[in-house]
């Protein structure tokens, strides 16, 4: 969930002309990589993009926001996905949410790699990235807390699973970005998330296993006229064996 996703400049009205937002992003990255992030001013970006200063703030509240242009949209889509009604097993669902995020990176590998290299060189951007990652993790944890409400360790379980999913996602993503966007990143993520899922749901019981005391059910088959004392004795013997 590190570095959010943004495709190269988009188009408007079905033409090939870059959108204003896209032109600002492209101009910003050209200058960031040429001059450095700190040395680039907003006025430089709008001049190169050929738009007014007001246009910049219509799309981006800060210079940092140009580097992470679609985090809000991605977070909104992921949160909506988690909120959908269904019978999905909770751990599986947060794993699928992580896949949604990765697909947005992979849609434009060149842009994602370029952003990764920029972020590595600017401490302030790395700090901003950490705050974004925390928001993704928090959205997953909030969903899982609702799923595990009533469990004795529900909050701990939810937070731990969310952290595990985010860690697996980021491990795969960063390896892929360091390689220059080479290889089948989706398959790599599938492998990592299956490891996470198998760790929390070893028996595929749908809830991660072990958080709430299991309710034992004893079924005893007896003839209709069996004395009650014998029935009780058989039940007690069965419970003692457990």
C-alpha positions, 0 to 999 in steps of 0.5 A, a space after each residue: 500500500 505504499 505509494 498510491 496509484 496514478 496512471 500517466 496523464 489521462 484524457 478528457 472528452 474522449 480525445 488524446 489531449 492530456 487532462 489538466 490533472 494529468 498534465 500537472 502530474 506529468 509536469 511535476 514528475 519531470 521537474 522532481 526528477 530533473 531538479 529535485 523535489 525540494 527545489 521544485 516550486 508549485 509555480 514551476 509546475 504550473 508553468 511547465 503544465 501551461 495552466 494557472 496556479 489556481 488550477 493546481 489547487 483545484 486538484 492538489 492541496 499540496 505539492 506532496 499530493 501530486 506524488 500520491 494523486 489517487 490515494 483518496 480514490 483508492 482508499 474510498 474504493 477499497 473501503 466500499 469493497 470491504 463494506 459490501 454485504 456478502 458471505 466472504 470469509 473476513 481474512 480472505 476479503 482483506 486479502 482481496 482488498 490488497 489485490 485491488 490496490 496492487 492492480 492499480 499499481 500494476 496498471 502503469 508499471 512505468 509510472 509506479 517505478 518512477 514514483 518509487 525512485 522519487 520517494 526513496 530519495 526524499 525523506 519527507 515523501 517517505 514519511 508521507 507514504 507511511 501515513 498513507 499506509 497506516 490509513 489502508 491498514 486502519 480501513 482493513 482493521 476496522 472491517 475486521 474488528 466488526 467481523 470479530 466483534 464479541 471475540 475475546 481477542 477480536 481487536 488484537 486479531 483484527 489489528 494483527 491480521 490487517 498488519 500482516 496483509 499490509 506487510 505481505 502486500 508491501 513486501 511484494 510491491 517493493 520487490 517488484 518496484 526495485 526490479 523495475 516493474 519486471 515479473 508477474 507481481 500478481 502471482 507473487 502477491 497471491 503467494 504471499 497472501 495465501 501464506 497470510 491466509 494459511 497462517 490465520 486460517 489454517 483449517 479454513 474455518 472462516 474466522 481465523 480459528 481459536 479466538 472464541 472458545 469452541 462450543 462442544 456438542 455431544 450427540 448420544 444415540 440411545 434406545 427409547 427405554 434406556 434409563 436416564 441414569 445410563 444416559 447421564 453416565 454415557 454423557 459424563 464419560 464422553 465429556 471426561 474423554 474430551 
